[in-house]
């Protein structure tokens, strides 16, 4: 197990946390900064998860 693989795992964990908190905020549906940030975070997660998976595939032992 190398550093690159653990970086991919760490990225997926961070994405899971951001996705969970963003979905919780989107369900609350209260207008304001938190709702706008949740929408942006969902987009960031959608872009970052495939990259983390690609790292895991490329560097898995």
Secondary structure, DSSP 8 states (H G I E B T S, - for coil): --HHHHHHHHHHHHHHHHHHHHHHHHHH---SHHHHHHHHHHHHHHHHHHHHHHHHHHH--
